[in-house]
């Protein structure tokens, strides 16, 4: 595995700077914040305002308007973040995951062999999907069969897009050296 940067490679946009583009300031003011400041991911993506605007549309849809139940969506996102060793992704979605019903034990279990925890068969299928996509960029027939007994075709489309979107996000976060926001947990010990 390649070592992750320990400092930002892309300096987050400073909204207090006198030369901040008004459109970018407007986009960042509408982004998720921590202590009144945009999350570090949005500050880094703010270096490409047009992309940030479209990133927020897809990411916002997946988090707030999608078909998937939030708990199951977060299982997928957390497992993808873990497999990518994206501590920023895992930390932010630990917070979100707990807000939507994941327990501390489940968040920790997401970082372990699924056989080590009493996951439901549906949850186990989500973890297998995330693992197979992270390793092979394709879901096996066996896992697809398990998923298709629970999820409709539109939900299956969304599951694949959620996993792929957060793989993309994890790669960006890792490569850009986006640092954890203050007070956000990293990986469980």
N, C-alpha and C positions, 0 to 999 in steps of 0.2 A: 504494500500500500504506500502511496505517496504521502509524505508528511503534509499536514494541513498548515497553511500560513498561520502564524500567531499574531500577526498584525494585519490591518487592512491593506490590501493591494489597490483597492479603489476607495478613495477617501469619500465618505458620505457627504452629500451636499449640505452646506450650512445655510439654513433658512435665514439666519441673521446677517448673512453677507449682503453688502449693498448692491451687488450685481446679479442677484438671483432673478431669473426670468419669472415674470408674474404668472405665466401659465404653469410653470413647474411649481411655484409656491402654492398655487391653487390645488394642483394635483396632490402635493404632499400634505396640505392642510386637511384634505379629505381622507388621507391614508390612516391606517391603524397607528396609534401612538403609544408611547410609554412615557409617563411623566410629562405629557404635553409635547414631546418631540416625536417626529416620525420614527418608526422602527428602523434600525440600522439597514435592514434589507432595502427599504424604500429610499433611504438616503443614498445607498450605493446605486440602485437602479435609476435614481434621479439623474445620474450622469448621462442618461439617454432618455429624456423626457417623453418622446413619442412612444418608445417601447414600454416605458413604465405605465403610461396611460392604458395601453392595450393589455399589458400584463395584469393590471388591476381589474380589468373587465373579466378576464377569464378566471383569475384567482378568486375574485369576489363572487362570481357565479358559483364556482365549485364549493366555496365555503358557506354561502348564504342562500343560494337559490336552487341547488341541485336536488336530485331525487333521493340521494342516499341518506339514511339516518346518520346524524352527526357522529355517534359513537363508532359506527362501523367505518365511516370515512376516516376518522382519526386513527383507527387501528392500521389502516392501509398507509396513511401518511407517516405515522410513527415508524412502522416497519421499513418503509422505503428510506426514511431519514437514517434509521439505524444501519441498514445495509450499506448506505452511502457514507456512513460515518460523518454525517453532517450534523455537528453538535448544535448549530444554530437552529436548523430545522427541527431537530428532535426537541430542543428546549422550548421553542415557541409552541410546538404542538403538544408538548406535555401539559402546558398551561391550558390550551384549548381542550385537549382530551379530558382533563380533569373536570373542566366546566361542563362537558357533555356526558359525564357519567363514568369515565374510566377511573378505576381505583389506582392507588399507588402500586399495588401488587401487579395489576395488569400492565401498567406502564413499564415496570421492571421486567415483567415476563415477555414483553415485546422484544427485549434485547437478548432473549435466551431461546434455546431450542423449544419449539412449541409443545413438544411432548412433556416438558417440565411443568406445565401449567394445565389446569382443568378448563381449557377453552372449549366452547361449544363447537360442534362440527361446522357451523356456519363461520365462526370466527377463525377456526383452523384453516378453512378454505381461503379466507381473505389473506391470512399470513402466508399460505402456500403460494397464492397468486403473486403477492409482493415479492417473495423470494425468487420465484421463477422468472418474473420480469427483470429483477435485479441481476440475475445470473445469466439468463438465456434470451431475454427480450421476447419471450413467448410463453404463454400459459399452456401447460400440458393438457392432454385430453382428459386425464383423470381429474385434475383440478377444475377444468372447465365444466365437466359433468357435475361436480359438486356445487360449483357456483350457480349453474343454470337451474338447479333444483330449487334455489332460493330467490334468485334475482331475475327480473324481466330483462328482455333484450335492451331497452333503453338504460336500465340500471347497469347492465354489464358494460355497455359503451362507457357510461360514466365512471365505473370502477377502473377501467383501463386508462381513461384519460386522467383521472385523479392520480393514479400511480405514475403515469408518464410525466404529468406536469410537475409533480413533486420530486421526481428523479432529476428533471431539468433544474428545478429550483435548488436542489441539493448540490448539484454540480456547480451552479453559479455561486452559491454561498461558500462552498469549499474553495473554489478557485480564486474568487475575489477576496477571500480572507475576511468576510463579514463576521464581525465579532458579536458575541452575545450581548443583548441589551441588559442593562443593570437589573438585577433581581430575577432574571430568567434562569431557570435551572439548566444544567448541562445533562449529560448522560447519568443515569442512576449509578450509584456506587456498587 
